[in-house]
Amino acid sequence: MNILALLRARFQPVLQPMTDDVAPLLDMIRPAGDPKFGDYQANFAMGLAKKVGKSPRDLAAEIVAAVQLDDLCETPEVAGPGFINLKLRDSWIQQQLDSAQADPRLGVDKTETAKTYIVDYSSPNVAKPMHVGHIRSTVIGDAICRTLKFMGHNAISDNHLGDWGTQFGMIIYGYKNFADADAYKAAPVPELSRIYRVVRGLMDYFDAKKELPTLEAKLAERTTECEALKAAGEPADKAEAKKQKKELGRLQSQMDDLTKDIAATQAKIAKTEDSPQASAMAAQHANIAEAVLQETVKLHQGDEQNLALWKEFLPYCEDEIKRVYERLKVTFDYQLGESFYHDRLASVVEEFEKKGLAKESEGATCVFLDGFKAPMIIRKRDGAFLYSTTDLATIQYRMETWKPDAILYVVDFRQGEHFDKLFAATRLWGFNDIELKHVSFGTVMGDDGKPFKTRSGDTVGLEGLLDEAVARAFKVVSDADDAAPEGPSLDDAQRKQISETVGIAALKYGDLSQNRESDYKFSYDKMLALQGNTATYMQYAYARVQSIFRRGEVDIATLRTSGAKIVIEHPAERQLAIAVLRFSEALDDVLADYRPNYLTNYLFDQLAKSYSTFFDQCKVLKADTEEQKNSRLLLCDLTARVLQQGLNLLGIDTVEKM
């Protein structure tokens, strides 16, 4: 049962004869922004009136007279210039609550048009530790996949692991040149991580050495331009003076950015040159970038030694990320890495060539696409394949194996052009009857407004992030338990168990509650706050309901089947009841453009806030009558069940005590 869908279905036959496209008009039926205007509003009369040659109020009145809403709503009200205000009947609300209370799905119907979705998310490079940048793809993708499945779609999650790229060439080179055999034998993963960092550091050093003169030349050029502009004096003409000032500002901004870039580049160089050990390594491995590339090429060509090392390293690397996924409680239907598609790459390029979709350019095989300045390269001059080739092979495999209606790529916004080209090439290839969607997201930022880093400037490791969140959650849980009016009720083991759930939930919800396309500032304090739109507040709201049942010694399972009914008597009860019944609408909003923050907004702004108002204004255990007490207990229970289900779709667990 979806109230909004039901209302739109009732209005559709009335509006259909008046327009060629009824969908935009039906979209203008929305929940009312203010309860004084009813529960829902229809605002289509103003736009439609001119088309049909009537005044908006007259048209609204005509539509109200024709639409069949008697069983559902009180008499609709035409207000202002033609708004239609709709108030649901209390008797109808109570009927829906009874149905939802008896339904394991809480009144949410499965879709009548089930589709097959591939949801591609997380996708770390397994040769290096997962970092803060992976949190967004992982939790957004997981929430979308869970919601699709709950709504009845065939959603297939696929973790497209980076298990075959340059990072393995780096580890293989590092193992051959820098590995400590004893350390590797004792603890393979930390040693592989160490040698990766050594190789990465040396490559960064040589890149910085190469880049520094270019940056310094650009700064000198901008400085000369700026000084020349200042020397020219301020023009007498105000418009020209304003233009000059703007140009000076632009040049100064570029100079500031270049100065920062030069300082960062010099710091990378100094980090190596100030260390005798690192400096000696750099002298011995001056061609490390080319050497790493050759190790990667040898791996891809089936070199016996490199292939054996790859097979040896891969399980260790996969175990490392598996441990993080287990803590996040994220699972995948498939984990098909880049290596899985390696044997397909040559045939993909051959097929593009045979169909005349690709041609040679400067020795490389390229797909030229309308609307793009640069082509999509699918085979380099040296014969190596690229991510784009692998992604095409992956689409081909998915179409052959699962025949999906849609493939969703939950990947950060910086890959936007890659996916635009990939989708264009896929259409060119002949795959037209499929939705291809880049579900993009912004960056996790630090207090300084820059991508979140450690104090030393390194990318923050995801496991360290989880540990810190759990440690901070332990303090929040302990303080709340110690401050309980009836005294502490949790032992140390219980506090630790709850803290693991609360801490990781805070990280997930803190991310999911953001507009996915926006950057957001990372803050443990905000994420773990007991007030506001946080997982901690939601979990606390759920635990508060359970505490009512414990204090009242209520067997809620028995009460659900006792025949007791939810009766709406108080405005706060009505507000909460409608919030409960809007769960289905929130899930439709999530899937309209794959935005989990619509679910967090619903859980907080509608459900949790309405429950808080209800809790403050309506006695439950001390209700006036036994019937009223049972009614309110059932409403509390239904609220908690929706909270729990909603959080579950976000990949977040609830706790009975907090």
Summary of the structure (lengths in Angstrom):
residues: 658
radius of gyration: 30.1
end to end distance: 32.6
largest distance: 88.8
contacts: 2054
relative contact order: 0.10
helix: 61%
strand: 9%
